[in-house]
């Protein structure tokens, strides 16, 4: 039987009964004892040996403690949350729970043997001996982040230690180098990575300083203590220092780059700072280099679309365009294509703004308008380096488009992106830029329009029923299987979605399409012609994912134009 006290000195004597309850092997028990001998806590010692929920259940059974297993059971008691500083709760990794008697204190913890944390809570409460409730580590960690906010302990420690000085903004350089500010910024970035965010927005408003993450294309607000607004200038200065920017410049936009290593992951961060009405706003684009590149199979293309793209990548010359709005995964698709053809017998050169991911064996150029290195000027220089394949980050103007056409006519395969709503629109866009229609018709080989749709969370998605299913079936036209919709759970942060996949509209330039392009055909006529050649619209490709149970009908309808239905 386990001893009734929570003294750390008792921990070695409880390993055996815990090991028996968790059915650990002799080797696993030796591992746990060795870790504790070397100073690890009991939770750290069991971390990768047993499941969080199993450890919590073991504590509950062997110590006679109540165990909470659902996030809904971890709603904090406001009285004790207000009475005891947030830094105490955060440092102790504990949360006060409601009780029938307001004079009593019940707290949820992960480690009931952490005597120092329990003593800190007891002292801060005025000597009230807390009743212990055990919670699985991940569930309690999520609840702490939701109810206390990211970096609650850090923020309150800063406010308490600096007082009004935290608001004075006298020496921003010193404030930005404060260990607590560094820790707070790191905590925000770590949470962003944990939530699979692609961007982090630091936004100053009147009376508050907001942080929002873009997850699967949607912005969600991070939970932060309200007091963080008093640290706004120091946070922005810290980000400026990391990006080697001028901390004294507050009137002009600035752009920079940071390379970080967080939790063993190499992360490139693009930094954009713009002065706003209530201070400087910062947007960070997070590029996780450890999970950056995907193969062609990971782009979302299948069947006919994938085959056409692969054949286009093998062409000796011509132009291949990926179109779509910002954030639709165009660059990722192009990188996947480059990775596919990156062999020692091909010289591949890219010019990008910015270079998002570094590719081994591929020559990459970063556009720098400050020194005069534009897409057009860099592209001219590239053609003198005897490339086989050229990637242009984006065709933005007539000059770049003309050089791209010239490069394709002189025996180069040119890959690039263009901002148009659909594949046929790329043809008319190039003509509008000033490229002669006959040149567009003779050099353009393939246009792929692309969007990203969120995928349903595999843990909580649920088949539609009743009127919802009937309405969906009228759109899906003939589908008879299950149609799934989002629910929301802890795994997907309540959104019902987790991850994204591309839907595409692939338009190879057939002889009929080339003739139509040379005749300055309208976008609609080009679409009608392409459909006869087998064009599958963005919406129809999205409906395929709906029929496969991978995304919802609402998500596809939201991301595609109504005019593409049935086309």
C-alpha positions in Angstrom: 0.0 0.0 0.0 1.3 3.5 -0.8 2.1 5.8 2.0 -0.5 8.5 2.6 1.8 11.5 2.5 3.1 13.3 -0.6 6.7 13.7 0.6 9.3 13.3 -2.1 11.4 11.2 0.2 8.7 8.5 -0.1 8.8 8.3 -3.8 11.3 5.4 -4.1 9.1 3.3 -1.9 6.1 3.7 -4.2 7.7 2.7 -7.5 7.0 -1.0 -7.0 3.2 -0.8 -6.4 2.9 1.8 -9.2 4.9 -0.6 -11.5 2.6 -3.5 -10.6 -0.5 -1.4 -11.2 0.8 -0.2 -14.6 2.1 -3.7 -15.5 5.6 -2.5 -16.2 8.3 -4.9 -17.2 11.4 -5.3 -14.9 13.5 -3.3 -17.4 10.9 -0.5 -17.4 10.9 -0.4 -13.6 14.7 -0.2 -13.5 14.5 2.7 -16.0 12.1 4.6 -13.8 14.2 4.0 -10.6 17.3 5.1 -12.5 15.6 8.4 -13.6 14.4 9.2 -10.1 17.9 8.5 -8.7 19.2 11.0 -11.2 16.8 13.7 -10.0 13.8 13.3 -12.3 10.3 13.8 -10.9 7.9 10.8 -10.8 6.0 12.2 -13.8 9.3 12.6 -15.7 10.4 9.2 -14.7 7.2 7.5 -16.1 6.8 9.9 -19.1 7.5 7.5 -21.9 6.9 4.3 -20.0 3.2 4.6 -19.4 0.2 6.6 -20.8 -0.8 9.8 -19.1 -4.2 8.6 -18.3 -2.9 5.3 -17.0 -0.5 7.1 -14.6 -3.3 9.3 -13.3 -5.5 6.3 -12.8 -2.7 4.6 -10.9 -2.3 7.6 -8.6 -6.0 7.7 -8.0 -6.3 3.9 -7.2 -3.3 3.6 -5.0 -3.5 6.9 -3.2 -7.3 7.0 -2.9 -7.6 10.2 -4.9 -10.3 11.4 -7.3 -9.3 11.3 -10.9 -10.7 13.7 -13.6 -10.5 12.5 -17.1 -12.4 15.1 -19.1 -11.5 18.8 -19.8 -15.1 19.8 -18.8 -14.2 18.7 -15.2 -11.3 21.2 -15.1 -13.3 24.4 -14.8 -11.4 26.6 -12.2 -12.9 28.1 -9.1 -12.8 31.9 -9.8 -12.3 32.8 -6.1 -9.1 30.9 -5.6 -7.9 31.8 -9.1 -8.1 35.5 -8.2 -6.8 35.1 -4.6 -3.6 33.2 -5.5 -1.3 34.8 -8.2 -1.4 33.1 -11.6 2.4 32.5 -11.5 1.8 30.2 -8.5 -0.8 28.1 -10.3 1.3 28.0 -13.5 4.5 27.1 -11.6 2.8 24.4 -9.6 0.9 23.1 -12.7 -2.2 23.1 -10.6 -5.8 24.4 -11.1 -8.3 25.1 -8.3 -11.6 23.3 -8.7 -15.1 24.3 -7.4 -16.2 22.9 -4.0 -19.4 23.1 -1.9 -17.5 24.9 0.8 -15.8 28.2 -0.3 -13.4 27.9 2.6 -11.9 24.7 1.3 -9.4 24.3 -1.5 -9.4 21.5 -4.0 -6.7 21.4 -6.7 -6.1 19.3 -9.7 -2.5 18.3 -10.2 -0.5 15.9 -12.4 2.1 15.0 -9.8 0.7 14.5 -6.2 4.3 13.9 -5.0 5.5 17.4 -6.0 5.7 18.6 -2.4 7.3 22.0 -3.3 4.4 22.9 -5.7 1.8 21.8 -3.1 3.5 23.8 -0.4 3.6 26.9 -2.6 -0.1 26.7 -3.1 -0.7 26.0 0.6 1.3 29.1 1.7 -0.3 31.3 -1.0 -3.7 30.3 0.2 -3.0 31.4 3.8 -2.3 27.9 5.1 -5.3 26.1 3.7 -4.4 22.4 3.2 -5.6 21.5 -0.3 -7.5 18.4 -1.3 -5.7 16.7 -4.1 -7.4 15.6 -7.4 -5.3 13.9 -10.1 -5.5 14.8 -13.8 -3.7 13.4 -16.8 -0.8 15.6 -17.9 -2.0 16.6 -21.3 -5.6 17.4 -20.2 -4.4 19.5 -17.3 -1.8 21.2 -19.5 -4.5 22.2 -22.0 -6.8 23.5 -19.2 -4.0 25.6 -17.7 -3.3 27.1 -21.1 -7.0 27.8 -21.7 -7.8 29.3 -18.3 -4.5 31.0 -17.3 -3.2 31.9 -20.7 0.1 31.3 -22.5 3.0 32.4 -20.3 0.8 33.5 -17.4 3.5 32.9 -14.8 6.0 34.9 -16.9 3.7 37.8 -17.5 2.7 38.2 -13.9 6.3 37.7 -12.7 7.3 40.6 -15.0 4.5 42.8 -13.8 5.2 42.1 -10.2 8.9 42.6 -10.4 8.9 45.8 -12.6 5.7 47.4 -11.4 5.1 50.6 -13.4 8.5 50.3 -15.0 6.9 47.6 -17.2 4.8 50.3 -18.7 7.4 53.0 -19.0 9.2 51.7 -22.1 12.3 53.6 -21.1 15.0 51.1 -22.2 13.5 48.8 -24.8 16.9 47.1 -25.5 17.2 46.0 -21.9 13.6 45.0 -21.6 13.8 42.9 -24.8 16.8 41.1 -23.4 15.1 40.4 -20.1 15.1 36.6 -19.5 11.4 36.7 -18.8 10.5 38.5 -22.0 12.7 36.0 -23.9 10.8 33.1 -22.2 7.4 34.7 -22.9 8.2 35.0 -26.6 9.5 31.5 -26.7 6.3 30.2 -25.0 4.1 31.9 -27.6 6.2 30.4 -30.5 6.1 27.0 -28.9 2.4 27.0 -28.5 2.1 28.2 -32.1 4.1 25.2 -33.3 2.1 22.8 -31.1 -1.1 24.1 -32.7 0.4 23.7 -36.2 0.2 27.4 -36.8 1.6 28.8 -40.0 1.5 32.5 -38.9 1.5 34.3 -35.6 -0.1 37.8 -35.5 0.9 40.3 -32.7 -1.8 43.0 -32.9 -2.0 46.2 -30.8 -5.6 47.5 -30.2 -6.8 50.2 -27.8 -6.6 48.8 -24.4 -5.3 45.3 -25.3 -2.6 43.4 -27.1 -3.8 40.4 -29.0 -1.9 37.4 -30.3 -3.6 35.2 -33.0 -2.5 32.0 -34.7 -3.4 31.0 -38.2 -4.1 27.3 -38.0 -5.3 25.4 -41.1 -6.0 28.8 -42.8 -8.2 30.1 -40.0 -7.2 32.7 -37.4 -7.7 31.7 -33.7 -6.9 34.0 -30.8 -4.4 32.9 -28.3 -5.3 32.9 -24.6 -3.0 35.5 -22.9 -3.3 37.3 -19.6 -4.7 40.8 -20.1 -1.6 42.3 -18.5 0.4 41.4 -21.5 -0.5 44.7 -23.1 1.9 46.4 -20.6 4.7 44.4 -22.2 3.8 45.1 -25.8 6.8 47.3 -26.6 9.2 44.9 -25.0 7.8 41.9 -26.9 8.0 43.8 -30.2 11.6 44.9 -29.4 12.5 41.3 -28.6 11.2 40.2 -32.0 13.1 43.0 -33.7 16.4 42.0 -32.0 15.9 38.4 -33.1 15.3 39.5 -36.7 18.3 42.0 -36.6 16.0 45.0 -37.1 16.2 48.5 -35.8 14.4 48.7 -32.5 14.4 52.5 -32.5 12.5 52.7 -35.9 8.8 52.8 -35.2 7.5 54.9 -38.1 8.3 52.6 -41.1 7.6 49.0 -42.0 10.5 46.5 -41.5 11.0 43.0 -42.7 13.5 40.4 -41.4 14.2 36.8 -40.8 14.8 34.6 -37.7 16.2 31.1 -37.5 15.2 29.3 -34.3 15.5 25.9 -32.7 12.4 25.2 -30.6 11.9 21.8 -28.9 14.4 20.2 -31.2 12.8 21.6 -34.4 14.6 24.0 -36.8 12.2 26.8 -37.6 12.7 29.7 -40.1 10.6 32.7 -39.2 9.8 35.5 -41.6 9.1 38.8 -39.8 7.0 41.7 -41.0 6.5 44.8 -38.8 4.1 47.6 -39.6 3.2 50.7 -37.5 -0.5 50.7 -36.6 -2.7 53.2 -34.8 -2.0 51.8 -31.3 1.6 50.6 -31.8 3.5 48.2 -34.1 1.9 45.0 -35.4 4.1 42.0 -36.1 3.3 39.0 -38.3 5.6 35.9 -38.1 5.4 33.3 -40.9 6.6 30.0 -39.3 8.4 27.6 -41.7 9.0 24.4 -39.8 12.0 23.0 -41.7 11.6 19.5 -40.2 8.2 19.2 -41.7 8.5 21.4 -44.7 8.8 19.4 -47.8 6.3 17.0 -49.2 6.5 14.6 -52.1 4.1 14.9 -55.0 1.9 12.3 -53.3 1.5 14.7 -50.3 0.2 17.6 -52.3 -3.3 16.3 -52.6 -3.1 15.5 -56.4 -4.3 12.1 -57.5 -5.2 10.3 -60.7 -5.4 12.3 -63.8 -4.1 15.5 -62.2 -1.0 13.9 -60.7 -0.2 12.2 -64.0 -0.5 15.4 -66.0 1.7 17.3 -63.6 4.4 14.6 -63.6 4.5 14.6 -67.4 4.8 18.4 -67.5 7.8 18.2 -65.1 9.6 16.0 -67.7 9.2 18.5 -70.6 12.4 20.0 -71.9 10.9 23.5 -72.2 7.7 25.4 -71.7 5.9 27.2 -68.9 4.1 25.5 -66.0 2.0 27.7 -63.8 0.4 27.2 -60.4 -2.4 29.7 -59.7 -4.4 30.6 -56.6 -4.6 33.2 -53.8 -2.0 33.8 -51.2 -1.7 30.9 -48.8 -3.1 28.3 -51.2 0.0 26.1 -51.2 1.4 27.1 -54.6 5.0 27.2 -53.5 4.7 23.9 -51.7 3.4 22.2 -54.8 6.2 23.7 -56.9 8.8 22.6 -54.4 7.3 19.1 -54.5 7.8 19.1 -58.2 11.4 20.3 -58.0 12.2 17.6 -55.5 10.8 15.0 -57.9 13.1 16.1 -60.8 16.1 17.2 -58.7 18.8 14.9 -60.2 22.6 15.4 -60.8 22.0 15.7 -64.6 19.7 18.7 -64.3 20.7 22.2 -63.2 17.8 23.9 -61.4 17.9 27.6 -60.4 15.2 29.4 -58.5 14.6 33.1 -57.8 12.1 33.7 -54.9 10.8 36.4 -52.6 11.5 35.1 -50.1 13.3 31.7 -50.3 10.9 29.7 -48.1 12.8 26.4 -47.8 16.3 25.5 -48.7 16.6 22.6 -51.2 19.8 20.7 -51.4 21.3 20.5 -54.9 19.2 23.4 -56.2 20.6 26.9 -56.7 18.3 29.5 -55.0 18.4 33.2 -55.3 16.7 35.7 -52.8 15.1 38.8 -54.4 16.3 41.9 -52.7 14.7 45.1 -53.9 16.9 47.3 -51.7 20.0 46.3 -53.7 18.1 46.3 -57.0 17.9 42.5 -57.4 14.3 42.1 -58.8 12.7 39.1 -60.3 13.4 40.4 -63.8 17.0 41.3 -63.2 17.7 38.1 -61.4 16.0 36.1 -64.1 18.2 37.6 -66.8 21.3 36.7 -64.9 20.0 33.1 -64.3 19.7 32.5 -68.0 23.4 33.1 -68.4 24.1 30.3 -65.9 23.0 27.5 -68.3 20.0 26.2 -66.3 17.8 23.4 -67.4 14.9 24.3 -65.1 14.0 27.8 -63.7 11.6 28.5 -60.9 10.3 32.0 -60.6 8.6 32.6 -57.3 5.9 34.7 -58.9 5.2 36.4 -62.2 4.2 39.9 -61.0 4.7 42.2 -64.0 5.1 42.3 -67.7 8.9 42.4 -67.7 9.1 39.1 -65.7 6.4 37.5 -67.8 8.3 38.4 -71.0 11.6 37.0 -69.8 9.8 33.8 -68.6 8.4 33.4 -72.2 11.8 34.1 -73.7 13.4 31.5 -71.4 10.9 28.9 -72.4 11.4 29.7 -76.1 15.2 29.2 -75.7 14.9 25.7 -74.3 14.2 26.1 -70.5 11.4 24.6 -68.4 10.0 27.5 -66.4 7.9 26.9 -63.3 6.1 29.8 -61.6 3.0 31.0 -59.8 0.4 33.6 -60.8 -2.6 35.1 -58.9 -5.7 34.1 -60.8 -9.0 32.6 -59.6 -8.9 29.6 -61.9 -6.8 27.8 -64.5 -8.3 29.4 -67.6 -7.9 32.8 -66.1 -4.1 32.4 -66.2 -4.2 32.6 -70.0 -6.1 35.9 -70.1 -4.0 37.2 -67.3 -0.8 36.8 -69.2 -2.4 38.5 -72.3 -3.5 41.3 -70.0 0.1 41.7 -68.9 1.1 42.4 -72.5 2.2 39.0 -73.7 1.2 38.4 -77.3 -1.5 35.7 -77.4 0.5 33.6 -79.9 3.4 33.5 -77.5 1.1 32.5 -74.6 -0.3 29.7 -76.8 3.0 28.4 -77.9 4.9 28.5 -74.6 2.3 27.7 -71.9 2.2 23.9 -71.3 0.1 23.5 -68.1 -1.9 25.6 -65.6 -2.9 24.2 -62.2 -5.3 26.2 -60.1 -5.2 25.3 -56.4 -6.9 25.8 -53.1 -6.4 24.3 -49.6 -9.4 22.9 -47.7 -9.3 21.8 -44.1 -9.6 18.0 -43.4 -12.0 16.7 -40.9 -10.6 15.6 -37.6 -10.3 11.8 -37.6 -11.1 11.7 -33.8 -14.5 13.4 -33.9 -15.9 13.6 -37.4 -19.5 12.3 -37.6 -21.8 11.2 -40.4 -24.5 13.7 -41.2 -28.1 12.5 -40.8 -31.6 13.7 -41.5 -32.1 17.0 -43.4 -28.4 17.8 -43.3 -27.6 14.6 -45.2 -30.5 15.1 -47.7 -29.3 18.6 -48.5 -25.7 17.4 -49.0 -26.8 14.6 -51.3 -28.5 17.1 -53.6 -25.2 18.8 -54.2 -23.2 15.5 -54.4 -25.5 14.2 -57.1 -25.6 10.4 -56.9 -23.4 9.7 -53.9 -25.0 7.2 -51.6 -22.4 6.7 -48.9 -21.8 8.5 -45.6 -21.2 12.2 -45.6 -19.2 13.5 -42.7 -19.3 16.8 -40.8 -17.1 18.5 -38.1 -17.9 18.1 -34.4 -14.9 19.4 -32.4 -12.8 17.7 -29.7 -9.6 18.2 -27.7 -7.4 16.8 -30.5 -8.5 19.5 -32.9 -8.9 22.3 -30.4 -12.7 22.2 -30.9 -12.6 23.2 -34.6 -13.6 19.8 -36.0 -10.7 20.0 -38.5 -7.1 19.0 -38.5 -4.7 19.5 -41.4 -5.3 20.6 -45.0 -5.2 19.1 -48.5 -5.1 20.7 -51.9 -7.9 20.6 -54.3 -6.8 21.3 -57.9 -8.0 22.3 -61.4 -5.5 21.0 -63.9 -5.6 22.4 -67.5 -3.0 21.1 -69.9 -2.8 23.1 -73.1 -4.3 21.0 -75.9 -4.1 22.0 -79.5 -7.7 23.3 -79.3 -6.9 25.4 -76.2 -3.8 26.8 -77.9 -5.9 27.9 -80.8 -8.4 29.5 -78.5 -5.7 31.3 -76.6 -4.1 32.6 -79.8 -7.5 34.0 -80.8 -7.8 36.0 -77.5 -10.6 33.8 -76.3 -12.4 34.9 -73.1 -11.9 33.0 -69.8 -15.3 31.4 -70.1 -14.7 30.2 -73.6 -11.3 28.7 -72.5 -13.1 27.0 -69.6 -15.8 25.5 -71.9 -13.1 24.3 -74.3 -11.0 22.8 -71.4 -14.1 21.0 -70.0 -14.4 19.1 -73.3 -10.8 18.0 -72.8 -11.6 16.6 -69.4 -11.1 19.6 -67.0 -12.2 18.8 -63.5 -13.2 22.0 -61.6 -11.9 23.0 -58.2 -15.3 22.4 -56.7 -15.7 19.0 -58.3 -12.3 18.0 -57.0 -13.3 19.2 -53.6 -16.6 17.2 -53.7 -14.4 14.1 -54.3 -12.9 14.6 -50.9 -16.3 15.0 -49.4 -17.4 11.7 -50.9 -14.2 10.1 -49.5 -15.2 11.4 -46.0 -12.0 13.6 -45.7 -13.6 17.0 -45.6 -17.0 18.6 -45.2 -19.3 20.0 -47.9 -19.4 23.4 -46.2 -15.6 23.6 -46.3 -15.5 22.9 -50.1 -18.4 25.3 -50.8 -16.6 28.0 -48.8 -13.4 27.7 -50.8 -14.7 27.4 -54.3 -16.7 29.6 -56.6 -20.3 28.8 -57.1 -19.9 29.2 -60.9 -17.8 26.1 -61.0 -20.6 23.7 -60.0 -21.1 21.0 -62.5 -18.6 22.6 -64.9 
